[in-house]
Amino acid sequence: MADRRCEVTYAPIVEEFLELVKIESHCRRERALADAVKTKLEALGFTVEEDQVGALIGGDTGNLIARLEGDPERPPILWSAHLDRVDNHGHIQPRIADGVIRSDGSSILGADDVSGLCAILDGLRRVQAEKIPHGDLEVVFSVAEEVGLLGARYLDYSRIKSRTAYVVDTGGPLGSIVNQAPAHYGLKLKIYGHSAHAGMEPENGLSAIRVGATALSRLREGRLSRCTTSNFGIFQAGKQANIVCDYAEITGEARSTCPRELENYIEEVRLLFTKVADEFGARMEMGTNLEYPAFRVDESEEVVRLAALAMRRLGLSPRVIPGGGGLDGNYFNEHGIQAVGLSPGYQKVHSSEEAQPVEDLVKMGRLVTEIMRAAAGA
């Protein structure tokens, strides 16, 4: 008897996930994935435009902005996810075992944010198939989200009609609604000492490494409060072991949902490094860069209420929670679009242990549909 192998078939959203995670995508190099999802949006009847953000940020792809006209008497709704991924080798091989999708262990999986892309596509297909009434439907699939929300930062908001948005890109269990996220500042400290031969005249040198290390040893960092965190993750210095190091550069970050607390901490860093540099006779420069602003949407707002109602209809327990990282919703809210994040249930993102439970992915697609049904009053 001939050998017959059983082919396992999955829900369409799962098959689409397996297809899209295999398409290579990187920050500022999202072209192949953008082309694939553009075709899928056009097949749904959406008009799809690509903006010029790619050229602005040194990438090969702009944000995809898609629109499907609906009932002009109903408010438009924006759905969003991002096209890029954190560093990966470009050959992601997904595997399904015990109801969970993982990579082969050599890379990330890419559920962040292919899960979001697939959930939106799947949910909107069902909206059309079930003829759920809606206003204009808008979709933004952004680029370079993982390197400072660049796509959302430079998006042309004059093209967006919606004042309400759902961003399918955040952590936590399925049923999580992220209604706030912190502002994020990048911090760069430059320390200038004096070089000297380490064997002949070390007393004439001033080690920038020592100055920087001393300052870091005195600095508060980590979880500073319920609202604020900081981390200094890069310390670059020195060229040769026989030269007293005359320059060091320390790169860190600070995040907070409390603007005053964040401002005070940044000033604390500045004052402490200046004081230590003065003690040693060194010179210090500090630069700051706002990566993205904070946002908070009150739990009583319609965008939260509709998501929670839809979740309960699917048997989920909605949890309104703060986020610890940024998402495109930070900039949407900054531009007057009330946005919250929805979790598709992915786990351990940005690592080779990243995982997406199949059941959660399927339910996330249904949740998109159910939110649209709730918005229609159905």
C-alpha positions in Angstrom: 0.0 0.0 0.0 1.3 3.4 -0.9 2.4 5.7 1.9 -0.2 8.3 2.5 0.7 11.3 4.7 -2.0 13.2 6.4 -1.9 16.9 5.7 -2.9 18.9 8.7 -5.2 21.9 7.9 -5.7 24.8 10.2 -8.1 27.7 10.4 -7.5 30.3 7.6 -6.0 32.8 10.0 -3.4 30.2 11.1 -2.5 29.3 7.5 -2.1 33.0 6.7 0.1 33.4 9.8 2.4 30.6 8.6 2.6 32.2 5.2 3.4 35.7 6.4 6.0 34.9 9.0 8.1 33.1 6.3 8.3 36.4 4.3 11.5 38.3 5.2 11.0 41.5 7.0 13.3 43.8 9.0 13.1 47.4 10.3 13.4 49.7 7.3 13.3 46.7 5.0 9.6 45.6 4.9 9.1 45.6 1.2 8.3 41.9 0.6 5.8 41.7 3.5 4.2 45.1 2.6 3.6 43.9 -1.0 2.0 40.7 0.2 -0.4 42.3 2.6 -1.2 45.1 0.1 -2.5 42.4 -2.3 -4.6 40.9 0.5 -6.1 44.3 1.4 -6.9 45.1 -2.2 -8.6 41.7 -2.6 -10.9 42.9 0.2 -11.8 46.0 -1.8 -9.6 48.4 0.1 -7.9 51.3 -1.7 -4.3 51.1 -0.6 -1.7 53.9 -0.6 1.9 53.9 0.5 3.3 57.1 2.0 6.8 58.5 1.7 8.0 57.6 5.2 10.4 55.0 3.9 12.5 57.5 2.1 12.3 59.9 5.1 13.8 57.3 7.5 16.2 55.6 5.2 14.0 52.6 4.5 12.7 50.8 1.4 9.0 50.9 2.3 6.4 53.4 3.5 3.4 52.9 5.7 0.4 51.2 4.1 -2.7 53.3 4.4 -5.9 51.5 3.3 -9.5 52.6 3.2 -12.8 50.9 2.5 -15.8 53.2 2.2 -18.8 52.5 4.4 -21.9 54.2 5.7 -21.2 57.9 6.0 -23.6 58.1 8.9 -21.4 55.8 11.0 -18.0 56.8 12.4 -14.9 55.5 10.8 -12.6 53.1 12.8 -8.9 52.6 12.3 -7.2 49.2 12.7 -3.4 49.1 12.9 -0.4 46.7 13.2 3.2 46.9 12.1 5.2 45.3 9.3 8.7 45.2 10.7 10.3 42.8 13.1 13.3 42.9 15.5 16.6 41.6 14.3 16.3 38.2 12.6 18.1 36.1 10.1 15.3 36.4 7.5 14.5 32.7 7.3 11.9 32.1 10.0 10.6 28.6 10.0 7.3 28.3 12.0 6.3 25.0 13.7 3.1 24.0 15.4 3.1 21.6 18.4 0.7 21.2 21.2 -1.5 24.0 19.9 1.3 26.6 19.9 3.2 28.2 17.0 7.0 28.6 17.6 10.0 29.1 15.4 12.6 26.4 14.9 14.6 27.9 17.7 17.1 29.7 15.5 15.3 33.0 15.4 12.3 35.0 16.7 8.9 33.8 15.5 7.6 37.1 14.3 4.2 36.9 16.0 5.1 40.5 16.9 3.4 41.7 14.8 2.3 39.1 12.2 -0.4 38.1 14.6 -1.8 41.7 14.4 -1.7 41.7 10.6 -3.5 38.4 10.4 -6.1 39.2 13.0 -7.1 42.4 11.3 -7.2 40.8 7.8 -9.2 37.8 9.2 -11.6 39.9 11.2 -12.3 42.3 8.4 -13.0 39.5 6.0 -15.6 38.2 8.4 -17.1 41.7 8.7 -17.7 41.7 5.0 -18.9 38.1 4.8 -21.4 38.7 7.6 -22.4 42.1 6.2 -21.9 43.9 9.5 -22.8 47.6 9.1 -19.8 49.9 9.4 -18.5 53.4 8.5 -15.3 53.9 6.6 -12.8 51.2 7.6 -9.2 52.4 7.7 -6.1 50.3 8.2 -2.5 51.5 8.8 0.2 48.8 8.6 3.2 50.8 9.7 7.0 50.5 9.2 9.9 50.8 11.6 7.8 50.4 14.7 10.5 48.4 16.5 13.1 51.3 16.3 11.1 54.1 17.9 7.6 54.0 16.3 9.1 55.8 13.3 6.2 54.9 10.9 3.6 56.2 13.2 5.7 59.2 14.2 6.0 60.5 10.6 2.6 59.3 9.3 0.6 61.9 7.5 -2.3 62.2 9.8 -4.3 64.4 7.4 -5.0 61.2 5.5 -6.8 59.6 8.5 -10.5 60.3 9.2 -10.9 58.0 12.2 -10.9 59.4 15.7 -10.9 55.8 17.2 -8.3 53.1 16.7 -7.3 49.6 17.8 -3.7 48.6 17.6 -3.3 44.8 17.6 0.3 44.8 19.0 0.8 44.5 22.7 1.7 41.9 25.3 -0.4 40.3 28.0 -2.9 37.5 27.7 -5.7 37.5 25.2 -8.3 39.9 26.6 -5.8 42.6 27.5 -6.7 46.2 26.6 -3.7 48.5 27.0 -5.1 52.0 27.8 -1.9 53.7 28.6 1.8 53.5 27.8 4.8 55.5 28.9 6.8 58.2 27.2 10.3 57.1 26.3 13.4 59.2 26.3 16.7 58.0 24.9 19.7 59.3 27.0 23.3 59.6 25.8 26.1 60.7 28.1 29.5 61.6 26.7 32.5 61.7 29.1 35.8 63.4 28.2 39.0 62.6 30.2 42.7 62.7 29.2 44.7 60.1 27.4 48.2 59.0 28.5 50.5 56.1 28.2 49.3 53.5 30.8 52.8 52.3 31.6 55.0 55.4 31.3 52.7 58.2 32.7 49.4 56.9 33.9 49.2 59.7 36.5 48.9 62.2 33.6 45.8 60.5 32.3 42.2 60.7 33.4 40.1 57.6 32.6 36.7 58.4 31.2 35.8 54.8 32.0 36.4 55.3 35.7 34.4 58.5 35.7 31.4 56.9 33.9 31.5 53.8 36.1 31.6 55.9 39.2 28.6 57.9 38.1 26.6 54.7 37.2 27.4 53.2 40.6 25.7 56.1 42.3 22.7 56.4 40.0 19.3 55.1 40.6 18.1 52.9 37.8 15.7 50.0 37.1 12.2 50.3 38.5 12.2 53.7 40.0 8.5 53.8 40.9 5.1 52.4 39.8 5.3 54.8 36.9 8.9 55.1 35.9 11.8 52.8 34.8 15.3 53.4 33.5 18.1 51.4 32.1 21.7 52.1 30.9 22.4 49.2 28.5 25.4 50.4 26.5 28.9 51.5 27.7 31.3 52.1 24.9 34.9 53.2 25.6 38.6 52.6 25.0 40.7 51.5 22.1 43.8 49.9 23.6 44.6 48.5 27.1 47.9 50.5 27.2 46.2 53.9 26.8 44.3 55.7 29.6 40.9 56.0 28.0 40.0 59.6 27.3 36.4 59.2 26.0 33.4 57.1 27.1 29.8 57.0 25.8 26.9 55.6 27.8 23.5 55.1 26.3 20.4 54.5 28.3 16.7 55.2 28.4 14.0 56.4 30.8 10.2 55.7 30.5 7.3 57.0 32.5 3.6 57.5 32.4 4.1 60.5 34.7 5.6 63.5 32.8 6.8 65.4 35.9 8.5 62.3 37.3 10.3 61.6 34.0 11.5 65.2 33.8 12.8 65.1 37.4 14.7 61.8 36.7 16.3 63.1 33.6 17.5 66.1 35.5 18.7 63.8 38.3 20.9 62.0 35.8 22.3 65.2 34.4 23.2 66.6 37.8 24.8 63.4 39.1 27.0 62.9 36.0 28.0 66.5 36.1 28.9 66.3 39.8 31.0 63.2 39.3 32.7 64.6 36.2 33.6 67.7 38.2 35.0 65.6 41.1 37.4 64.0 38.7 38.1 67.1 36.6 36.5 65.5 33.5 33.9 67.0 31.2 30.4 65.6 30.5 27.8 66.2 27.8 24.3 64.8 27.9 21.8 64.5 25.1 18.1 63.5 25.3 15.7 62.4 22.6 12.0 61.8 22.9 11.4 58.4 21.2 7.6 58.7 21.8 5.1 60.5 24.0 2.9 58.9 26.7 -0.8 58.4 26.4 -3.7 57.4 28.6 -7.3 56.6 27.6 -9.9 56.5 30.4 -11.6 53.2 30.9 -15.0 54.9 30.5 -14.3 55.8 26.9 -16.2 54.2 24.0 -13.1 52.6 22.5 -12.5 50.7 25.7 -16.1 49.9 26.3 -16.7 48.3 22.9 -13.6 46.2 23.2 -14.6 44.9 26.6 -18.2 44.2 25.4 -16.8 42.2 22.4 -14.5 40.2 24.7 -17.3 39.2 27.0 -19.4 38.1 24.1 -16.5 35.7 23.2 -16.2 34.4 26.7 -13.1 36.4 27.5 -12.5 38.4 30.7 -11.4 41.9 29.6 -8.4 43.3 31.6 -7.7 47.0 31.2 -3.9 47.4 31.9 -1.1 49.8 31.5 1.7 48.9 29.0 5.4 49.1 29.7 6.5 49.8 26.2 5.4 51.9 23.3 3.1 51.1 20.4 1.8 53.1 17.5 -1.1 54.2 19.7 1.3 56.5 21.5 1.5 58.7 18.3 -2.2 58.1 17.3 -3.3 59.5 20.6 -0.9 62.4 20.3 -2.6 63.3 17.0 -6.1 63.1 18.4 -7.0 59.5 17.5 -8.2 57.7 20.6 -6.3 54.4 20.5 -5.8 51.4 22.7 -3.7 48.3 22.3 -5.1 44.8 22.0 -3.1 41.7 22.8 -3.3 38.6 20.5 -1.8 36.5 23.3 1.7 36.1 21.9 4.4 35.3 24.5 8.2 35.9 24.9 8.5 38.3 22.0 11.9 39.4 20.7 13.4 36.1 21.6 13.9 32.6 20.1 11.3 31.3 22.5 8.5 33.5 21.1 5.2 31.7 20.9 1.7 32.2 19.6 -1.1 29.9 20.9 -3.2 28.9 18.0 -6.5 29.3 19.9 -5.6 32.8 20.9 -4.8 33.8 17.3 -8.1 32.4 16.1 -10.0 34.2 18.8 -8.2 37.5 18.1 -9.4 37.4 14.5 -13.0 36.9 15.8 -12.5 39.7 18.3 -11.8 42.1 15.5 -15.1 41.1 14.0 -16.9 41.3 17.3 -15.7 44.8 18.0 -17.0 45.9 14.7 -20.3 44.2 15.5 -20.5 46.0 18.9 -19.6 49.3 17.1 -22.6 48.7 14.8 -24.9 48.2 17.8 -25.6 44.6 16.7 
